[in-house]
Amino acid sequence: MDEREKLAWEPVKTEHIVQDRWIDFRKTEFRMPDGSLLGPFYNYSRRSYVVIIASDEAGRFLCVRQYRQGIGRVTTEFPAGGIEPGGGSGQDVAPDFITQPDEGADEEEALEAAVRELREETGYVSDCWSHVITAPSDATISDNYAHIFRAKNCRKAGGQELDDSEYLHVELKSPEQIDGLIREGGFQQIVHMLGWMLVKGE
Amino acid sequence: MDEREKLAWEPVKTEHIVQDRWIDFRKTEFRMPDGSLLGPFYNYSRRSYVVIIASDEAGRFLCVRQYRQGIGRVTTEFPAGGIEPGGGSGQDVAPDFITQPDEGADEEEALEAAVRELREETGYVSDCWSHVITAPSDATISDNYAHIFRAKNCRKAGGQELDDSEYLHVELKSPEQIDGLIREGGFQQIVHMLGWMLVKGE
């Protein structure tokens, strides 16, 4: 960072309020650039995750409908899932605590997770993968990252293999249907919308 | 919701872990669609917020550089700020608890906050406002909303008037510069990127 900017805050005291295999939720007091102390500010670590914008050979996009407990509603979105350290995406190998040294997933681990997540959530596979963008899930409050991938020419290779907390329906949508859902508020994941805007019309 | 889908989870027990004027952070156990109990799942309420994609009469976009404690880095992004119940955006009138009945901001309150936030963060004003999109900030874990607005033909009308926690620099960027920052990972707010993709080229 450019020191001349004098914009960075210095953490002075951090309290870990919840720290388990799902989240490290913290409360921090900071020293501001002018030397004053300010707080509390809350932030957290969770698993980084992948989002897969996948289309079949007819150009229809694989969407999933599932319950999202944040907003308490069933949403339509693209397949997505958390990345475990080491490249896995299942819950079985989760560590005791989400916050580990070097816990960030690299692009190779993220791609492995994306291939597996698409297969498990939808039963589809692809031979044509590309990386769209990786960006902080929410720079304001968390330090996990969203890795967005594009998978073309997907074909059905089996059934779903879902985790305990996954109850979801697969639906095929045309690009026009996805645009319509976004316009009407029926497609509510911001990260997925960003990915869509970056790949549509390609 | 379509009952036939049987996708919704039923909250069985909720514990409010932190509940103050900034956040209501909860831990919830749910009954899954098959009747099994699963948890913990974490979610939270925070203030909904506005993002303003503002350009001056020369077509340059108003960006701010500031420290984002979630990722612990200085970011370049568009002006943005939280919405207080009643339409304000300052910290002075914040309620004791973030979770209030009917706390969601309507579009009129959001627009008022956007006009004020642009003025306070940058000193610029506009006579040409439009609404771009409103969407959940993160449907997976929170129930606050991002309201994205577009402001054209902005002109300087004064200096900054910043809150205690706001240390930010204003920078004017061309559309090409913003595209470049996004491509290079220098523009890291996903909601802001989505807004940019929705308005660019208009």
Chai-1 contact restraints between the chains, C-beta under 6 A:
chainA,res_idxA,chainB,res_idxB,connection_type,confidence,min_distance_angstrom,max_distance_angstrom,comment,restraint_id
A,M1,B,V74,contact,1.0,0.0,6.0,A-B,restraint_1
A,L7,B,Q66,contact,1.0,0.0,6.0,A-B,restraint_2
A,L7,B,Y67,contact,1.0,0.0,6.0,A-B,restraint_3
A,L7,B,V74,contact,1.0,0.0,6.0,A-B,restraint_4
A,L7,B,Y167,contact,1.0,0.0,6.0,A-B,restraint_5
A,A8,B,Y67,contact,1.0,0.0,6.0,A-B,restraint_6
A,W9,B,Y67,contact,1.0,0.0,6.0,A-B,restraint_7
A,I23,B,Y42,contact,1.0,0.0,6.0,A-B,restraint_8
A,P33,B,Y167,contact,1.0,0.0,6.0,A-B,restraint_9
A,L38,B,S165,contact,1.0,0.0,6.0,A-B,restraint_10
A,F41,B,Q69,contact,1.0,0.0,6.0,A-B,restraint_11
A,Y42,B,I23,contact,1.0,0.0,6.0,A-B,restraint_12
A,N43,B,Q69,contact,1.0,0.0,6.0,A-B,restraint_13
A,N43,B,G70,contact,1.0,0.0,6.0,A-B,restraint_14
A,Q66,B,L7,contact,1.0,0.0,6.0,A-B,restraint_15
A,Y67,B,L7,contact,1.0,0.0,6.0,A-B,restraint_16
A,Y67,B,A8,contact,1.0,0.0,6.0,A-B,restraint_17
A,Y67,B,W9,contact,1.0,0.0,6.0,A-B,restraint_18
A,R68,B,A139,contact,1.0,0.0,6.0,A-B,restraint_19
A,R68,B,T140,contact,1.0,0.0,6.0,A-B,restraint_20
A,Q69,B,F41,contact,1.0,0.0,6.0,A-B,restraint_21
A,Q69,B,N43,contact,1.0,0.0,6.0,A-B,restraint_22
A,G70,B,N43,contact,1.0,0.0,6.0,A-B,restraint_23
A,G70,B,A139,contact,1.0,0.0,6.0,A-B,restraint_24
A,G70,B,T140,contact,1.0,0.0,6.0,A-B,restraint_25
A,G70,B,I141,contact,1.0,0.0,6.0,A-B,restraint_26
A,G70,B,S142,contact,1.0,0.0,6.0,A-B,restraint_27
A,I71,B,P136,contact,1.0,0.0,6.0,A-B,restraint_28
A,I71,B,A139,contact,1.0,0.0,6.0,A-B,restraint_29
A,I71,B,D143,contact,1.0,0.0,6.0,A-B,restraint_30
A,V74,B,M1,contact,1.0,0.0,6.0,A-B,restraint_31
A,V74,B,L7,contact,1.0,0.0,6.0,A-B,restraint_32
A,T75,B,A139,contact,1.0,0.0,6.0,A-B,restraint_33
A,A135,B,Q188,contact,1.0,0.0,6.0,A-B,restraint_34
A,A135,B,I190,contact,1.0,0.0,6.0,A-B,restraint_35
A,P136,B,I71,contact,1.0,0.0,6.0,A-B,restraint_36
A,P136,B,Q188,contact,1.0,0.0,6.0,A-B,restraint_37
A,D138,B,D138,contact,1.0,0.0,6.0,A-B,restraint_38
A,A139,B,R68,contact,1.0,0.0,6.0,A-B,restraint_39
A,A139,B,G70,contact,1.0,0.0,6.0,A-B,restraint_40
A,A139,B,I71,contact,1.0,0.0,6.0,A-B,restraint_41
A,A139,B,T75,contact,1.0,0.0,6.0,A-B,restraint_42
A,A139,B,Q188,contact,1.0,0.0,6.0,A-B,restraint_43
A,A139,B,Q189,contact,1.0,0.0,6.0,A-B,restraint_44
A,T140,B,R68,contact,1.0,0.0,6.0,A-B,restraint_45
A,T140,B,G70,contact,1.0,0.0,6.0,A-B,restraint_46
A,I141,B,G70,contact,1.0,0.0,6.0,A-B,restraint_47
A,S142,B,G70,contact,1.0,0.0,6.0,A-B,restraint_48
A,D143,B,I71,contact,1.0,0.0,6.0,A-B,restraint_49
A,S165,B,L38,contact,1.0,0.0,6.0,A-B,restraint_50
A,Y167,B,L7,contact,1.0,0.0,6.0,A-B,restraint_51
A,Y167,B,P33,contact,1.0,0.0,6.0,A-B,restraint_52
A,Q188,B,A135,contact,1.0,0.0,6.0,A-B,restraint_53
A,Q188,B,P136,contact,1.0,0.0,6.0,A-B,restraint_54
A,Q188,B,A139,contact,1.0,0.0,6.0,A-B,restraint_55
A,Q189,B,A139,contact,1.0,0.0,6.0,A-B,restraint_56
A,I190,B,A135,contact,1.0,0.0,6.0,A-B,restraint_57
A,I190,B,I190,contact,1.0,0.0,6.0,A-B,restraint_58
A,I190,B,V191,contact,1.0,0.0,6.0,A-B,restraint_59
A,I190,B,L194,contact,1.0,0.0,6.0,A-B,restraint_60
A,V191,B,I190,contact,1.0,0.0,6.0,A-B,restraint_61
A,M193,B,L194,contact,1.0,0.0,6.0,A-B,restraint_62
A,L194,B,I190,contact,1.0,0.0,6.0,A-B,restraint_63
A,L194,B,M193,contact,1.0,0.0,6.0,A-B,restraint_64
A,L194,B,L194,contact,1.0,0.0,6.0,A-B,restraint_65
A,M197,B,M197,contact,1.0,0.0,6.0,A-B,restraint_66
